[in-house]
């Protein structure tokens, strides 16, 4: 399968400590690498920000952006796993075309 460039942005719950945010985002990156994906560059931790709208009575969250290369199946699996992760409020995976 062809390897494609992707970007994932996800929002972690604001109740997490700063160290937990680092742990969780690194674990997500390692999980992707473990399935054959490649993280490109650094994880961009954008910090705690106010949400555009309330999600489950939560008004803010920790934003994280990760660029990676993988085949489409791995990207779909990452999105599925993020949806199942209790610490993740929202996520979006975007395929980056030239």
C-alpha positions in Angstrom: 0.0 0.0 0.0 1.2 3.5 -0.7 2.6 5.5 2.2 0.9 8.9 2.6 1.5 12.0 4.7 -1.0 12.7 7.4 -1.6 15.1 10.2 -3.6 14.3 13.3 -4.9 16.9 15.8 -6.4 15.8 19.0 -7.6 17.4 22.2 -6.9 15.8 25.5 -9.0 16.4 28.7 -8.0 19.4 30.7 -8.1 17.4 34.0 -4.8 15.8 33.0 -1.5 17.0 34.5 1.2 18.4 32.2 3.3 15.2 32.7 0.3 13.0 31.8 -0.3 15.0 28.6 3.3 14.3 27.6 2.9 10.6 28.5 -0.3 10.1 26.6 0.8 12.0 23.5 4.1 10.0 23.4 2.2 6.7 23.9 0.0 7.6 20.9 3.1 8.3 18.8 4.8 5.1 20.0 1.6 3.1 19.2 1.7 4.4 15.6 5.4 3.6 15.2 4.7 0.1 16.6 2.3 -0.6 13.7 4.7 0.6 11.1 3.9 4.3 10.9 6.6 7.0 11.0 6.2 10.2 13.1 7.6 13.1 11.1 9.2 15.9 13.2 8.3 16.7 16.8 4.9 16.4 18.4 3.4 19.9 18.6 2.0 20.4 22.0 0.0 23.6 21.7 -1.0 23.7 25.4 -4.3 24.2 27.1 -6.8 26.2 25.0 -10.4 27.2 25.2 -12.7 25.0 23.0 -14.8 26.5 20.3 -17.8 24.9 22.0 -18.4 22.9 25.1 -18.0 19.1 24.9 -19.4 17.0 27.8 -19.4 20.1 30.1 -15.7 20.7 29.3 -14.7 24.1 28.1 -10.9 23.7 27.4 -8.4 21.0 26.5 -4.8 20.3 25.6 -4.2 20.5 21.8 -1.6 18.2 20.2 -0.7 18.0 16.5 1.3 15.1 15.1 2.6 14.7 11.5 3.1 11.1 10.3 3.5 8.8 7.3 1.6 5.6 7.1 -0.7 3.6 4.8 -4.4 4.5 4.9 -5.3 1.4 7.0 -2.9 2.5 9.8 -4.3 6.0 9.7 -7.9 4.7 10.0 -6.8 2.4 12.9 -5.1 5.4 14.7 -8.4 7.4 14.3 -10.4 4.4 15.7 -8.0 4.1 18.7 -8.2 7.8 19.5 -12.0 7.6 19.4 -11.8 4.8 22.0 -9.3 6.6 24.2 -11.0 8.2 27.3 -8.5 11.0 27.6 -9.2 12.2 24.0 -12.1 14.6 23.7 -11.9 15.1 19.9 -9.6 14.1 17.0 -9.2 14.7 13.3 -6.9 12.9 10.9 -6.2 14.8 7.7 -4.4 13.4 4.6 -1.9 15.9 3.3 -1.8 16.1 -0.5 0.9 17.8 -2.5 
